[in-house]
Amino acid sequence: MNISKLPLQHQEIILRIIIKVIGECHSSQIGEEVAAKYKKVKNPQDRELFIEFCLHTILYQRVSQSGGFPPGLSIAQVNRVTGKQQLQSNEILQRKLGILNVIQAMELAPELVYPLYIAASVDCEEPVIKRGEELLKKKASGANLDDLNLINRLFLLFNGTVGVENADSESRVSPGSYALKAKLMSIFCRSIAAANNFPSTLQCIFGCIYGNGTTSRLKQLGMEFTVWVFKHAKIEQLKLMGPVILSGIMKSLDNYPSSEADATAREVKTYAFQSIGLLAQRMPHLFREKIDMAARLFHALKDEPQSLRFVVQEATISLASAYKGAPLAVLQDLETLLLKNSRVEESEVRFCAIRWATSLFDLQHCPSRFICMLGAADAKLDIREMAHEGLCLQSESQISGLIYPKLGMMLDYILRQQPKLLESSETREQNLVFPSNTYVAMIKFLLKCFESELEQNKSLEGSSEIVSSVKTFCLVLEHSMSFEGSVELHVNASKALLIVGSHMPEVIASHFSLKVSWLKQLLSHVDWETRESIARILGIVSSALSIPDVISELTSLFSQTLKSRFETQHGALCAIGYVAANYLSRTPMPEILLQDTLRCLVDVVNSETSALAATAMEALGHIGLRISLPPLDSNSDGILIMLSDKLNKLLLGHDIKAIQKIVISIGHMCVKETSSTQLDMALNLIFSLCRSKVEDILFAAGEALSFLWGGVPFNADIILQTNYTSLSMASNFLMGDLTSVSKKSYNEQSEYSGDYHASVRDAITKKLFDVLLYSTRKEERCAGTVWLVSLIKYCSHHPSIQQMLPEIQEAFSHLLGEQNELTQELASQGMSIVYDIGDESMKKNLVNALVSTLTGSGKRKRAVKLVEDTEVFMDGTLGGSASGGKLNTYKELCNLANEMGQPDLIYKFMDLANYQASLNSKRGAAFGFSKIAKQAGDDAMRLWSGAFRAMDDIKETVRISGEKLCRGVASLTTRLCDVSLTEMSDAHKAMDIVLPFLLTEGILSKVDSVRKASIGVVMKLTKEYIVKEEKSTAAKRAFASACAKILKYTPASQAQKLIEDTVALHAGDKNSQIACAFLLKSYSSMAADVVGGYHAVIIPVVFFSSLHRLYVGLVKFWVNLFLLTIRFCFSLS
């Protein structure tokens, strides 16, 4: 054609003729021959000139007689299209339809025709709109929206050239129509290039928000585009646009009232707050110098309607990071702002205040920790959990590397906020100034500060600074013991006093020596833990008191005719033991006072109920930790012998806690005992429990035997003057910590290892190895296992234990085949302890024995004699006999064999029992082996590496062996990483070692078998962390928002599937219905253009749910969603 080489006037004439012909000839269809001719237009200049003229024609609309020109065109372009003649409506329609047919036939690149189809899809004529949308989906859906030329052309359609300088009036292109702008905005929100096209990007945003005659819909789209720009713009572009756009956003928010507005206004504000949050993350310096934005967002959280608060909350949380590294003055202003907002009524505001306090400031920052203390009493669970996390109170285990504030500094800040914390009275009638949960969190955190400060510098215990802080802390704890406080508060406050007293007894003694009546009052507290702690504290304080007067007052309670209430008696008994033991640690007690005290306790044991009798025994045990208990008079037997009948009755009772206390107290009483008759009686009492089926009683008996054996790594001061409760709790034994006690230092010259206990050790050894461990009764074998594990756990460094390790290992190997789960598990744990405390040769022998058991080559060295009632199978294993009886003991199996006339059948039963025991042994050995394997640590990676190399070996036999090794290592890895089978800290360490290796070396390997094995293990390791049901509403909203964003850019087929799956949730349970509501709400708000084609599916569900009574909890939500959907339908029409 070469039309582009003609003069401009000639070009216009020819193009108008061409378009006229196209309209007259091709408005309905175009023939193949003609289409082929149009395809021959190869000259780029001619083609672009033609497309541009077609675009101007599509944009052309009839204007009123009063003048003006169509949107998206200049006067010159209008004249070029019309030839200065008014075109008729039908003529325009034909030309536009013809143009669309011809452009389709030319098969041009999507980027060239995209603007033309966009303009057609928003035309005023329905046929043009329909045809334009059809071609947009079929022919231009693959257009590259990051093509810079395309984006510039689209921005020209949107902005025109109104802002261009030195443009004459006839050449100035006006901005596009509102419909075209709305269409273009949805395109810009999918283009990275559009976000980085300054100044067009900025002009587009301000045109939407502040342009003349802008609409609510355009404002919404403008704010949505702002979010997109802040997320995807390059930082160089953002530096140019960010401050200007932020100023515009703030003005936009000022123009909207803080009340429920229409849906579009809410969406505008939603995107505005999202924009602020994004900009805060990318350009924090815009906010850091002043707290204005922080104050504004916190204010918005209070004033904005409920439907917007989640978005404002997210923006507020994002803003927090902008203030990291802010000037000191700004941070101080923030402290005031956060403290003020941590106490408001709105939960969202309190949540953000706590979130800022925990994320913006470190653990040493006193004001932020005080805010967390306030949050610990919040009515909302998520706020309470975050506050505890900020105070590091979530995890019971100590987190290493934490740096706490000094106790004095933290106390000073708290007291500046609330000086009344120092007020207390002897009658405990002072008013609490905080909720009890705040006090609990405060006390726990202050205690951590105290312990951290002492740990960092042991020499501080006597310094004036720490002494002053401790005295102030004691006043706060006294205030916390008010009658108003909860039981939990009193328990924590009394335990805190005890812990402080265990570190600084002189300070506590001098402080409370003048407040003995206050302590005595608390001995009658309703909570037993509080009474116990106060009794210990009184024992510490007694060093500054007249002991005879204190003990006489306490014992006099039990000589009164009118008995005191239970709590008073219990507290007095506890105090008698601790006070007397503390006195005996310093100086011998007068004989008369000691005998009166012991006689009082013995009388209580003989005459009172199991609970008080057990407490009196505890008191005797505490005294026994200091001295050998003398007889009550020269002619009487020892105390244990005197009490033997009563103790036997109590040990046969049903009060499990009382039995535990009595048994452990027997062990305490024998620590200093030298009388063989007393020691024998103690052993007889403990051994009488060998058939007990209560695990707690067996463990308590194991502790008692450990004290009798000697070498327990806890001395009397620890037991009496700290919050010590039992050996198992102090060592974390029952929670699976196998090394905590064994690693404690053991003094070979221990006061517990006298020669007079040698006979006791011989008696215990004989009872365990000759009677219990190989008994015919499973209960006795279980008791023997518990007691043997207790001995090697608590007395592991005693020389006698070291000498017995081979025999102990043999016993545990035998017990691995037990059917009783507790026996088997403890046997495997025992083998792990033996491995831990043994020398190198012992460790080697133990591993060989375990491997023999696992491979089935190991043999029992000692047989168990069978008697009539020996249980061969567990109940139900073989079903029942014909008469309905059981088939589990040796006698019952023999009877069955005789009744069937096959006496030799008993041997087959025994073979079956041996096979079952073999399987049990392998299971127990595997458990024990996994405990030992935990010590491999970094060797796990070497095992995997070796297995992978073997699986890729050239020899088939090596490959087969490598696969077997891989399966074994995979099983071990899965077990080590499972928090239900391995301690959490160890599981995390194993995961940190193995998972990165499998992801980098395994899954990316070129060997198929290695990849397959790696994927399988990774799936097993990660499946435990998949959340199937999310309880957090905030998380559900976030997931729904993510789905909506995906829906916005997904292909039509996948979009349909996603919407159908979402609607299907409506028929599920309550959680599914809530998820459906959140998803549809997010779809309607964030992907309205996509959802518009599926209202026939969505509206019935929304309408039904807004009315149906099954959805009472969601009615308001569904009604709002229904109204939003209907409103959107009307906006489209």
MIRO-277641 format. One record per residue (C-alpha): residue in three letters; z, y, x. Coordinates in steps of 0.001 Angstrom, whole numbers, plus 500000, padded with zeros to 6 digits. Layout:
ALAZYX...
***
This chain:
MET500000500000500000ASN501070502407502774ILE502389504710500084SER505146505861502421LYS502492507606504585LEU501264509805501750PRO502545513321501081LEU505736513453499012GLN503995514882495925HIS501424512100495989GLN504166509498496435GLU505913510679493283ILE502739510602491193ILE501798507082492328LEU505301505724491881ARG505558507151488355ILE502256505518487470ILE503427502177488919ILE506698502295487001LYS504888503238483792VAL502557500257484192ILE505512497975485000GLY507230499113481829GLU504173498595479658CYS503092495265481188HIS506167493454482533SER509088494455480339SER509280491016478767GLN507954488810481570ILE505734488769484640GLY502975486314485437GLU502931484265488615GLU499710485853489898VAL501081489347489461ALA504397488320490974ALA502576486981494015LYS500909490350494506TYR504236492167494415LYS505572489758497025LYS502816490904499385VAL504500494283499772LYS505647493640503327ASN505765497155504750PRO509513497942505061GLN509009501685504442ASP506899501049501308ARG509370498466500031GLU512404500680500541LEU510630503621498932PHE509746501501495921ILE513274500062495579GLU514800503533495837PHE512536504865493103CYS513371501841490938LEU517079502494491471HIS516702506131490422THR514826504994487327ILE517573502526486454LEU520190505260486910TYR518233507695484726GLN519628508390481267ARG518434510769478554VAL520406514026478678SER521147516499475914GLN518981519530475243SER521744521778476620GLY520888520721480130GLY522587518753482908PHE521358515678484657PRO522321512001484645PRO525292510741486798GLY524324509254490138LEU521201511432490505SER520264514899491735ILE518000517348489901ALA515220516594492352GLN515575512820491790VAL515511513268488017ASN512342515355488227ARG510856512765490525VAL511472510032487952THR510342511949484881GLY507690514240486308LYS509529517053484482GLN508757515388481138GLN511410514078478775LEU511081510298478469GLN511682508529475165SER514493505960474807ASN512197502997474187GLU510013504035477096ILE513051504130479426LEU514211500744478186GLN510812499133478821ARG510552500587482303LYS514051499394483254LEU513440495867481990GLY510087495772483745ILE511651496953486998LEU514276494194486815ASN511577491544486260VAL509442492817489132ILE512357493117491564GLN513347489562490714ALA509808488365491341MET509695490061494749GLU512565487822495956LEU514148490487498143ALA517298490193500247PRO520477490433498134GLU521692493451500115LEU518549495439499163VAL518715494803495418TYR522497494714494967PRO522906498453494104LEU520036498225491625TYR521524495250489764ILE524963496912489767ALA523493500043488182ALA521655497960485584SER524826496044484642VAL526498499291483491ASP523498500796481680CYS523840502229478184GLU521276499773476750GLU522528496275475956PRO519339494396477056VAL519438496114480447ILE523153495326480863LYS522629491693479992ARG519646491326482310GLY521423493192485119GLU524515490982484939GLU522355487873484854LEU520428488886487982LEU523630490035489695LYS525102486545489376LYS521921484593490120LYS520183486655492789ALA522754488925494419SER526031486982494380GLY525524486069498034ALA525206489664499217ASN527189490477502361LEU529703493040501155ASP530586493902504720ASP527035495063505461LEU527468498692506499ASN524112499893505065LEU524899498305501700ILE528393499820501586ASN527039503270502472ARG524534503050499605LEU527297501973497216PHE529561504814498352LEU526665507215497754LEU526406505897494187PHE530151506416493749ASN530764509730495503GLY527309511328495373THR526812514217497825VAL529106516714496143GLY531266517050499238VAL528330517354501655GLU527943520771503212ASN524634522703503405ALA523105520740500494ASP521026522816498083SER521784522548494392GLU518651520527493497SER519284517906496204ARG522983517478495479VAL523564513989494037SER526244513798491354PRO528854510991491372GLY528115507874489356SER529204507317485778TYR532739506114485011ALA531443502653484141LEU529515502477487418LYS532541503677489370ALA534737501034487790LYS532202498360488702LEU531908499630492262MET535668499752492739SER535982496041492038ILE533357495522494770PHE535061497803497288CYS538252495784496844ARG536432492787498319SER534861494531501298ILE536470495026504701ALA533715497496505588ALA534588499594502539ALA538169499856503795ASN536958501189507146ASN534427503838506079PHE536169507141506618PRO535678509686505084SER533878507927502198THR536879505647501651LEU539238508587501369GLN536861510507499098CYS536540507443496856ILE540311507003496494PHE540942510662495707GLY537982510705493324CYS539638507907491336ILE543108509412491340TYR542386513140491069GLY538679513403490214ASN537604515630487314GLY537819513679484091THR539048510490485798THR540309507744483515SER543428505598483549ARG541285502592484454LEU539829504427487467LYS543297505485488577GLN544376501870488435LEU541354500722490430GLY541852503555492896MET545402502426493574GLU544236498825493875PHE541668499928496440THR544408501819498266VAL546364498578498603TRP543231496916499972VAL542646499743502453PHE546233499712503710LYS545991495977504208HIS542567495727505880ALA541759499081507467LYS541719499248511243ILE544618501171512661GLU542272503900513996GLN540930504452510478LEU544404504218508995LYS545687506980511243LEU543066509284509743MET543562508302506116GLY547142507017505841PRO549120510287505717VAL546658511914503294ILE546570508917500950LEU550367508611501051SER550681512233499982GLY548282511553497120ILE550231508472496048MET553479510413495886LYS551868513120493762SER550430510435491505LEU553856508878490997ASP555288512305490208ASN552805512657487352TYR554099509531485588PRO557429509478483751SER559972506795484686SER559763505084481329GLU557811502322479650ALA554183503477479634ASP550939501796478684ALA549715498772480603THR547232500732482724ALA549866503248483792ARG552158500400484792GLU549389498860486861VAL548737502200488592LYS552390502451489537THR552414498809490593TYR549631499373493090ALA551204502641494209PHE554447500920495175GLN552560498062496804SER550643500615498871ILE553853502195500092GLY555183498811501161LEU552006497938503054LEU551771501320504762ALA555404501056505840GLN554591497846507676ARG551470499196509378MET552456502825510026PRO556257502877510170HIS556352506211512032LEU555316507981508803PHE558699507088507258ARG561065506687510190GLU562085510282510738LYS563555510896507265ILE565209508816504557ASP563292510531501758MET561111507532500991ALA564052505116501127ALA566029507300498732ARG563034507589496434LEU562451503853496225PHE566116503086495628HIS566081505715492890ALA562929504141491418LEU564660500757491353LYS567258502277489051ASP564944504376486869GLU561751502365486541PRO561429499936483608GLN562254496283484123SER558587495270484246LEU558077497330487427ARG561290496600489266PHE560045493488491013VAL557161495434492577VAL559455498314493546GLN561875495789495006GLU559146494236497158ALA558070497679498370THR561670498604499158ILE562160495421501169SER558926496095503109LEU560055499640503837ALA563166498413505644SER561210497384508735ALA559904500940509123TYR563395502205509945LYS564015499865512852GLY564467502054515890ALA564982505182513778PRO567006508114515192LEU570781507766515018ALA571121510535512435VAL568649508788510137LEU570478505472510490GLN573759507159509616ASP572191508636506499LEU570883505184505635GLU574385503721505955THR575606506170503312LEU572603505448501088LEU573054501677501304LEU576798501799500710LYS576241503920497607ASN573527501640496240SER575442498421496956ARG577782499248494069VAL575367500305491314GLU574851498444488062GLU571233497337488599SER571084494007490444GLU567711494789492047VAL569208497828493757ARG572163495834495058PHE569822493116496280CYS567787495611498310ALA570898497302499678ILE572195493973500999ARG568721493039502254TRP568453496296504194ALA571947495863505594THR571190492367506886SER567674493015508188LEU568006496525509603PHE571303496203511455ASP572703493533513760LEU575922491558513397GLN577903494085515459HIS577156496927513031CYS580382497453511074PRO579078499505508076SER576368496958507231ARG578833494053507492PHE581169495901505107ILE578288496175502634CYS577778492410502962MET581467491885502217LEU581039493837498991GLY577965491758498137ALA579897488510498612ALA581550489124495217ASP578329489964493386ALA577597488377490021LYS574106487319491202LEU573879484118493231ASP570980485281495439ILE572873488451496393ARG576018486489497211GLU574055484036499360MET572335486868501235ALA575659488590501827HIS577173485377503213GLU574109484974505406GLY574591488513506712LEU578155487611507645CYS577041484228509069LEU579297482429506563GLN576573480195505075SER576785477413507618GLU580022475648508382SER578795474783511839GLN579250477430514516ILE576013479149515459SER575882479793519186GLY574971483116520727LEU576276485364517926ILE577926488610519020TYR580525489850516547PRO582056493341516466LYS585496493810517941LEU588295493080515507GLY589754496580515906MET586445498329515258MET585722496292512134LEU589225496855510787ASP589047500606511473TYR585850500948509451ILE587167498875506546LEU590384500889506432ARG588491504173506494GLN586672502990503404GLN589812501696501705PRO593182502680503259LYS595103500908500476LEU594385497580502192LEU597532498133504271GLU599757498369501215SER601897495330500407SER605285494550498973GLU607770491730499343THR607262490866495693ARG603455490684496141GLU602863493013493195GLN600378495322494933ASN596981495819493291LEU593862494433494936VAL591197497051495626PHE588316494564495825PRO587363491366493978SER588902488225495464ASN585547486977496789THR585146490178498807TYR588541489582500385VAL587601485981501176ALA584389487048502931MET586234489867504705ILE588959487543505994LYS586491484913507194PHE584419487511509040LEU587462489241510581LEU588671485835511735LYS585322485204513427CYS585603488623515111PHE589091487692516345GLU588065484292517682SER584902485698519286GLU586847488437521044LEU589363485945522446GLU586647483525523479GLN584845486210525459ASN587986487192527323LYS590989484858527329SER593093487461529106LEU593009489705526018GLU595737487712524238GLY598450489913525687SER596591493241525748SER597932496122523689GLU594557496652522017ILE594263493155520603VAL597973493048519683SER597585496254517679SER594466494882515950VAL596227491603515127LYS599183493421513578THR596789495438511410PHE594971492246510481CYS598284490706509456LEU598948493668507140VAL595546493153505511LEU596314489452505071GLU599699490272503551HIS597975492607501096SER595529489789500222MET598406487522499143SER598942489641496029PHE599641487823492751GLU596305489184491497GLY594352487206494085SER592631483913493432VAL593859480605494856GLU590845480561497186LEU591855483958498551HIS595439482840499172VAL594244479656500903ASN591956481597503245ALA594489484353503941SER597266481886504788LYS594943479810506995ALA593830482973508780LEU597464483872509473LEU597990480380510851ILE594933480566513132VAL596027483942514473GLY599523482523514970SER598183479523516895HIS596581481895519407MET599281484567519512PRO602550482987518319GLU604776485676519848VAL603004488452517941ILE603201486571514646ALA606831485634515247SER607881489231515941HIS605819490580513030PHE607127488192510381SER610674487720511656LEU611638490645509411LYS609646489257506461VAL611125485764506196SER611913486201502511TRP608210486949501915LEU607258483701503649LYS609921481693501790GLN608596483010498496LEU605151481669499377LEU606585478212500090SER606629477842496292HIS602965478790495864VAL601008476813493278ASP598431475685495848TRP599470472948498263GLU597165474122501093THR598768477556500961ARG602259476025501013GLU601267473868503991SER599899476854505962ILE602915479046505190ALA605240476215506279ARG603434476014509634ILE603649479811509985LEU607379479659509256GLY607651477054511992ILE606001479479514443VAL608142482402513236SER611328480328513525SER611339480936517274ALA612640484430516459LEU615125483272513808SER618468481504513585ILE617289477945513082PRO620507476420511704ASP620604478996508913VAL616939478448508019ILE617177474638507988SER620460474679506080GLU618940476908503409LEU615919474629503084THR617886471368502949SER620372472808500449LEU617607472744497812PHE617888468953497676SER621672468846497245GLN621644470976494128THR622417469383490769LEU619567471199489046LYS616359470249490801SER613820472888491732ARG610251472641490572PHE607858470383492494GLU606082473184494405THR609392474553495707GLN610528471132496897HIS607193470363498505GLY607102473679500370ALA610681473237501561LEU609994469709502869CYS606921470927504761ALA608898473789506252ILE611798471542507317GLY609456469412509412TYR607667472313511091VAL610798474419511710ALA612766471497513146ALA609852470373515337ASN609339473908516647TYR613041474185517468LEU613040470833519278SER610072471941521422ARG612284474630522989THR615776473205523112PRO617730470152521883MET619019470492518326PRO622749470136517675GLU623411466493516804ILE625096467220513476LEU622274469524512337LEU619657466977513391GLN621397464124511573ASP621869466241508419THR618197467160508498LEU617056463560508978ARG619474462314506293CYS618078464861503829LEU614515463689504500VAL615470459998504314ASP617224460578500993VAL614087462250499612VAL611948459298500695ASN614317456865499023SER614840458749495798GLU611782460830494993THR608254460186493706SER605422459139495983ALA604152462713496495LEU607507464128497678ALA608373460939499545ALA605073461188501447THR605794464838502299ALA609286463937503543MET607699461207505699GLU605294463815507045ALA608243465994508013LEU609880463034509762GLY606605462392511572HIS606426465993512766ILE609941465756514159GLY608953462412515704LEU606184464129517652ARG608905466005519577ILE611687463423519971SER612494459785519377LEU614182459766515971PRO617817458698516373PRO619677456520513816LEU621521458438511129ASP624810457181512577SER625975454849515305ASN626227451826513008SER622894452157511139ASP619471450796511915GLY616520452951512905ILE614989455166510249LEU611854453071509806ILE613897449918509322MET616117451692506808LEU613064452873504869SER611014449669505204ASP611589448384501656LYS610800451752500084LEU607767452249502313ASN606419448803501441LYS606603449723497768LEU604934453059498346LEU602146451457500403LEU601458449053497540GLY601161451941495064HIS598112453710493705ASP598636457231495080ILE595963457152497792LYS596790460574499272ALA600477459691499489ILE599665456409501244GLN597457458235503760LYS600224460719504569ILE602832457965504921VAL600687455836507237ILE599787458746509525SER603423459892509575ILE604432456396510758GLY602073456892513687HIS603587460298514427MET607139458914514273CYS606283456327516928VAL604763458702519470LYS608134459123521250GLU609706455924519958THR611140453499522532SER612803450930520274SER610795447716520071THR612221446897516614GLN611123450291515301LEU607665449879516809ASP607315446351515412MET608309447599511962ALA605718450369512223LEU603016447847513114ASN604019445538510266LEU603839448390507779ILE600388449434509009PHE599050445867509233SER600125445264505644LEU597162447431504621CYS594569445124506194ARG593311443936502799SER593035447379501254LYS589617448181499815VAL590158451955499932GLU588245453389502881ASP590433456503503215ILE593554454347503588LEU591887452226506274PHE590870455313508258ALA594400456736507947ALA595798453439509266GLY593318453646512139GLU594674457074513059ALA598246455771512951LEU597325452890515271SER595703455399517647PHE598978457314517933LEU600807454050518550TRP598247453050521205GLY598547456336523080GLY596094458727524725VAL595168460694521633PRO593608464001522831PHE595718466214520531ASN599222467160521560ALA602133468093519323ASP601501471838519602ILE597951471449518234ILE599138469225515392LEU602069471448514405GLN600909475002515116THR597224475038514153ASN595262474232511002TYR595031470609512167THR594876468136509251SER593966464745510722LEU592231463147513678SER589125462362511629MET588781465981510437ALA589554467456513858SER586954465213515493ASN584415465431512642PHE584381461631512836LEU583550460901509217MET580586463293509407GLY579011461222512153ASP579976463218515253LEU580496460370517688THR581108462329520855SER583376465269519994VAL586626463428520738SER585309461233523525LYS584322464371525452LYS587827465882525245SER589752465818528463TYR592289463035528832ASN595339463362531021GLU596150459996532574GLN599764461081532921SER599898461751529178GLU603303461683527604TYR601903459179525104SER601164456458527650GLY604640455170528477ASP605189451573529412TYR607145450988526217HIS603838451184524326ALA602252448388526380SER603685445751524067VAL602376447723521094ARG598880447720522562ASP599121443963523155ALA600194443401519543ILE597353445563518192THR594821443799520411LYS596026440378519303LYS595961441341515646LEU592438442750515876PHE590713440111517999ASP592616437003516948VAL593043437707513254LEU591108440533511634LEU587699440893513308TYR586882437172512943SER588790436623509702THR587405434541506862ARG588043437473504486LYS585539440322504454GLU588281442884503632GLU590167442001506796ARG587013442128508906CYS586280445566507442ALA589811446795508195GLY589614445407511740THR586296447213512277VAL587640450529511025TRP590716450269513226LEU588818449188516340VAL586338452050515920SER589276454445515469LEU590874453232518689ILE587769453602520841LYS587051456929519156TYR590435458577519572CYS591749456734522645SER588465456211524457HIS589684457378527882HIS592812455298527901PRO592579452767530784SER593303449819528495ILE590321450719526278GLN588045450971529301GLN589116447490530432MET588391446000526984LEU584903447391526533PRO583030444082527090GLU585216442320524504ILE584833445258522115GLN581063445185522502GLU581001441479521699ALA583062442048518553PHE580770444818517332SER577687442684518053HIS579203439961515894LEU579975442419513066LEU576421443778512916GLY575539440873510618GLU578139441782507992GLN577039442131504379ASN579573444891503803GLU577734448176504463LEU580801450013505782THR581583447222508245GLN578000447042509455GLU577592450805509795LEU580878451219511650ALA579995448323513963SER576735450050514873GLN578577453365515345GLY581111451544517488MET578343450265519742SER577115453832520136ILE580602454959521161VAL580884452057523606TYR577562453116525079ASP578771456702525350ILE582082455953527106GLY580980452965529212ASP579707452987532789GLU576107452318533764SER576453448521533837MET578089448567530399LYS575254450702529015LYS572675448319530437ASN574426445254528984LEU574745446940525596VAL571050447851525399ASN570084444304526383ALA572352442915523675LEU570841445228521055VAL567306444292522065SER568247440594521863THR569600441098518366LEU566511443038517263THR564140440370518630GLY566197437530517172SER566986435944520554GLY570671436893520539LYS573287434271519727ARG576810434585518430LYS579365433709521100ARG582145433182518574ALA581936431276515304VAL583868432160512163LYS585850429303510636LEU585002428710506983VAL587721428116504405GLU587516427670500625ASP587537431340499682THR585252432507502487GLU582540434650500914VAL579152433399502103PHE576950435489499773MET577615438732497962ASP578109438632494183GLY574835438115492338THR572774437128495400LEU572223433547494136GLY572805434271490464GLY575427432144488630SER576209428465488127ALA575259426510485007SER578775427028483620GLY578525430794484122GLY580668430918487261LYS579911432747490488LEU578103431354493499ASN579336433284496496THR582269431457498204TYR582064428380500402LYS583993426281497838GLU581672427257494963LEU578587426347497010CYS580070422937497926ASN580877422251494263LEU577311423130493260ALA575851420807495917ASN578096417926494785GLU577305418505491087MET573580418290491896GLY574124415037493812GLN572813416598497030PRO575770417189499388ASP573390418065502210LEU572266421085500160ILE575276422969501542TYR573570423024504973LYS570516424695503458PHE572786427252501812MET574384427934505193ASP570955428257506840LEU570060430807504190ALA573311432669504802ASN572676432677508561TYR569171434018508004GLN570563436812505810ALA573163437601508485SER570393437709511081LEU568491440262509026ASN571677442289508585SER572307442117512333LYS568834443460513039ARG569350446293510573GLY572718447188512092ALA571369446886515615ALA568477449167514717PHE570937451733513379GLY573033451506516535PHE569947451648518709SER568750454795516930LYS572120456440517652ILE571726455601521322ALA568072456631521295LYS569101460157520264GLN570250460630523833ALA566672460168524998GLY565973463838524121ASP562812465042525834ASP561814461447526615ALA560508461213523035MET557429463143524116ARG556889460750527033LEU557130457783524656TRP554469459272522397SER552264460161525340GLY552523456618526725ALA551762455118523318PHE548660457308522913ARG547374456375526374ALA547853452675525654MET546024453000522311ASP543026454399524200ASP543040451736526932ILE539878449813527804LYS541606446422527343GLU542133445214523776THR545515443584524526VAL546831446883525873ARG545521448709522814ILE547284446247520480SER550535446675522417GLY550079450459522280GLU549721450344518503LYS552930448304518221LEU554718450792520460CYS553326453638518359ARG554690452096515155GLY558096451660516734VAL558213455195518117ALA556976456545514769SER559807454769512939LEU562365456067515436THR560941459596515243THR561053459596511433ARG564672458500511484LEU565708461045514118CYS564049463873512158ASP565576462866508803VAL568595465098508083SER570021462459505732LEU570272459974508618THR570735462273511610GLU572935465318512083MET571026468468511191SER571152470052514649ASP569868466834516279ALA567161466467513623HIS565942470012514281LYS565855469390518036ALA563849466192517537MET561452468012515206ASP560987470842517728ILE560036468305520410VAL557818465925518441LEU555978468026515839PRO554196470444518258PHE553144467495520413LEU551683465580517455LEU549840468669516190THR548305469556519550GLU547891466226521339GLY547773463764518466ILE545799465201515563LEU543341466922517917SER542744463735519931LYS539248462258520134VAL540607458736519551ASP540487457736515875SER543581455515515980VAL545633458257517664ARG544527460841515101LYS545297458484512215ALA548764457633513533SER549563461297514217ILE548516462431510754GLY550642459697509175VAL553763460705511112VAL553240464429510473MET552935463702506737LYS556212461765506795LEU557973464514508736THR556798467341506492LYS556970465792503024GLU560752466275502854TYR560259470041503095ILE557813470342500185VAL559319472229497250LYS558169470693493965GLU560143473044491728GLU560927476580492816LYS564040477947491086SER563754481531492318THR562063483885489838ALA561008486162492681ALA559314483263494444LYS557539482232491235ARG556181485743490817ALA555014485763494426PHE553232482413494007ALA551614483643490791SER550448486813492542ALA548928484739495352CYS547068482555492817ALA545714485654491082LYS544389487050494353ILE542674483748495099LEU541212483682491577LYS539731487128492105TYR537469485928494910THR536884482297493994PRO533488480966492744ALA532956480676488990SER533310476874488840GLN536602476870490715ALA537849479850488711GLN537253477938485492LYS539118474903486845LEU542083477055487935ILE542339478775484544GLU542061475481482665ASP544779473920484836THR546979476956484246VAL546544476798480472ALA547340473069480584LEU550806473910481937HIS551605475299478488ALA552018471742477175GLY554594470792479845ASP558355471249480176LYS560202474556480335ASN559483475105484040SER555775474501483431GLN555767476966480534ILE557427479631482676ALA554885478997485432CYS552047479314482880ALA553412482657481695PHE553750484071485214LEU550286482895486221LEU548504484287483138LYS550326487593483529SER549230487858487165TYR545662486838486282SER545431489532483587SER546819492197485910MET545133491388489208ALA541948489509488266ALA541089491085484927ASP537344490979485563VAL537417487212486106VAL539772486482483210GLY537536488489480858GLY535203485535480437TYR537956483093479460HIS539802484876476657ALA538713482183474204VAL540875479744476168ILE543766482052477028ILE544419484045473841PRO545296481058471572VAL547892479849474082VAL549405483306474519PHE549421483962470764PHE551021480602469941SER553651480978472647SER554615484465471475LEU555468483068468011HIS556711479519468560ARG560466478934468402LEU560424476512471329TYR559802479445473620VAL562758481605472584GLY563667482444476198LEU560156483691476901VAL559269485376473597LYS559435488947474940PHE557405487998478006TRP554733486225475922VAL554518489082473395ASN553966491613476191LEU551351489347477736PHE549601488931474361LEU549472492710473830LEU548195493205477385THR545433490648476817ILE544335492147473499ARG544362495643474979PHE542136494469477810CYS539717492873475340PHE539391496188473484SER538867498070476749LEU535935495783477555SER534377496329474159
***
